[in-house]
Amino acid sequence: MIKNMKKLFLMIMAVVFIATITKAQEPGIDLREKLMIGVKAGLNLSNVYDSEDEEFDADSKIGFTAGAFVQIPIGKFLGFHPEIQLSQKGYQGTGTFLTMPYEYTRTSTFIDVPLLIAFKPIAPLTIVAGPQYSYLIKQKDAFTSDAYSDEIEEEFDNDDLRNNLLCFVIGGDYNFKHIVFGARAGWDIQNNTKDEASTTPQYKNVWYQATIGFRF
């Protein structure tokens, strides 16, 4: 987990460095009342948290995210910002079975649809918050030890609504003329599994996201 946090810290420092250079080279432009569309890509630092007081511990993992967004103005200071992203979340950890250490990783791939209300106090800064609907499309579990390794991958049909989750997202964007640097934090409101009688721990996803986007 410490290693992943260091990677995320370095990524954020790189974003800040690029943002500083870009701002120095580009004059301030107020586009808060203009309809904008764009694309974005970045990284998630994700984990899960226990929602049923069960003994279930995990470490954070890094995944990719990419998608598109629309910035719809509602006056100068408010807006509606829907997005759609392909997003990797999950967790990883280690354990011991019969004195043999092992590592495991779960990678869950979602189609995320945030529906965000935007507050724009100044031209460069946008604060966003709102619900997100996450549609689970694929999940891969990897198990590795000195004596054995295995991967199991499942694909899901989204006509089964029980595979989908309601989430909440909050964050901010720093906007230049065409470049947008974004940071988000999000967490599930619903449990991860549709089978409440299952012995699988009832956990919820939580993630931190850093992206860079291009709008026009």
Number of C-alpha atoms within 10 A of each C-alpha: 15 9 10 15 14 11 14 19 12 12 16 17 12 12 16 13 11 13 19 11 10 14 14 10 9 10 10 13 11 14 16 25 17 14 14 17 16 17 19 22 20 19 22 25 24 25 24 23 18 16 15 12 10 11 7 14 13 17 16 23 23 23 20 17 21 19 18 18 20 17 21 19 20 16 11 16 15 19 22 18 20 18 20 20 19 18 23 25 26 27 23 22 16 15 11 10 8 5 7 10 13 17 15 18 20 20 20 20 22 21 20 24 21 23 19 22 20 26 20 20 13 11 17 18 18 22 20 22 21 18 19 23 18 22 24 24 17 16 18 15 17 15 17 15 16 9 8 8 12 10 12 10 12 10 11 12 11 12 9 11 11 13 17 22 22 17 21 18 20 19 19 18 21 16 24 22 17 13 18 21 23 21 20 18 18 20 21 22 16 16 20 21 17 15 12 11 8 9 7 11 17 22 20 21 22 23 23 20 23 23 21 19 20 19 19 12
